[in-house]
Amino acid sequence: DQIYRWRQDLDTLGHADSMKKFMSKGMKYLFGHSALYNTTLKFAPIANSLPRFLTYNGLNEWGKGRELPRFGESFTSLWKKGKVQKAKK
């Protein structure tokens, strides 16, 4: 709780990470538009087949020393195929 409050104060002090602020605004927009969100989820597995130089390059600081997890099949897709079983009571 304390760390959360400190991070909220970083912006008012002028020390907030501008890239994190940009990403937060983008996520807020994406989550606020369900059609765009669902389309994004549908096409996310394409990232599994991107060449490494597109994912790991000088523009992607986050990628240094990390590997992206492979995108799996979405819950919605599994549900439509009948692969999701209802929980037993």
C-alpha positions as CSV (number, residue, x, y, z in Angstrom):
1,D,0.0,0.0,0.0
2,Q,2.8,2.4,0.9
3,I,4.7,1.7,-2.4
4,Y,1.5,2.4,-4.3
5,R,1.1,5.7,-2.6
6,W,4.7,6.7,-3.3
7,R,4.4,5.8,-7.0
8,Q,1.3,8.0,-7.2
9,D,3.4,10.9,-5.8
10,L,6.1,10.4,-8.4
11,D,4.1,12.1,-11.1
12,T,3.4,15.2,-9.0
13,L,7.1,15.4,-8.2
14,G,8.0,15.1,-11.9
15,H,9.8,11.7,-11.4
16,A,7.3,9.4,-13.1
17,D,8.6,7.2,-15.9
18,S,7.1,8.7,-19.1
19,M,7.1,5.4,-20.9
20,K,5.1,3.7,-18.1
21,K,2.7,6.6,-18.2
22,F,2.3,6.2,-22.0
23,M,1.8,2.5,-21.7
24,S,-0.8,3.0,-18.9
25,K,-2.8,5.4,-21.1
26,G,-2.6,2.9,-23.9
27,M,-3.9,0.0,-21.7
28,K,-6.7,2.2,-20.4
29,Y,-7.8,3.0,-23.9
30,L,-7.5,-0.7,-25.0
31,F,-9.5,-2.0,-22.0
32,G,-12.1,0.7,-22.5
33,H,-12.9,-0.5,-26.0
34,S,-14.0,-4.1,-25.9
35,A,-14.1,-4.7,-29.7
36,L,-10.5,-3.5,-30.0
37,Y,-9.5,-5.6,-27.0
38,N,-11.1,-8.7,-28.3
39,T,-9.5,-8.2,-31.8
40,T,-6.1,-7.7,-30.1
41,L,-6.5,-11.0,-28.2
42,K,-7.5,-12.8,-31.4
43,F,-4.3,-11.7,-33.2
44,A,-1.9,-11.9,-30.2
45,P,-0.6,-15.4,-31.1
46,I,0.9,-13.9,-34.3
47,A,3.7,-12.5,-32.0
48,N,4.8,-16.1,-31.5
49,S,6.1,-16.2,-35.1
50,L,7.7,-12.8,-35.4
51,P,11.4,-12.8,-36.2
52,R,13.6,-12.2,-33.2
53,F,15.0,-9.0,-34.6
54,L,11.5,-7.4,-34.5
55,T,11.0,-8.3,-30.9
56,Y,14.5,-7.9,-29.4
57,N,16.2,-4.8,-30.7
58,G,17.6,-1.5,-29.5
59,L,14.1,0.0,-29.3
60,N,12.9,-2.6,-26.8
61,E,14.8,-2.0,-23.5
62,W,12.4,-4.4,-21.8
63,G,13.5,-7.3,-24.0
64,K,17.1,-7.2,-22.8
65,G,17.7,-10.3,-20.7
66,R,14.1,-11.5,-21.1
67,E,12.2,-13.9,-23.2
68,L,8.6,-13.3,-24.1
69,P,6.2,-16.1,-23.1
70,R,4.4,-17.8,-26.0
71,F,0.8,-16.7,-26.4
72,G,-1.6,-19.6,-25.8
73,E,-5.1,-20.1,-27.0
74,S,-7.6,-17.7,-25.5
75,F,-10.3,-18.8,-23.0
76,T,-13.0,-17.7,-25.4
77,S,-11.5,-19.8,-28.2
78,L,-11.3,-22.8,-25.9
79,W,-14.9,-22.3,-24.7
80,K,-16.2,-22.1,-28.3
81,K,-14.5,-25.4,-29.1
82,G,-16.0,-27.0,-26.1
83,K,-12.7,-27.6,-24.4
84,V,-13.7,-25.8,-21.2
85,Q,-15.5,-28.0,-18.7
86,K,-17.9,-26.5,-16.1
87,A,-16.7,-26.7,-12.5
88,K,-18.3,-29.5,-10.5
89,K,-20.1,-28.5,-7.3
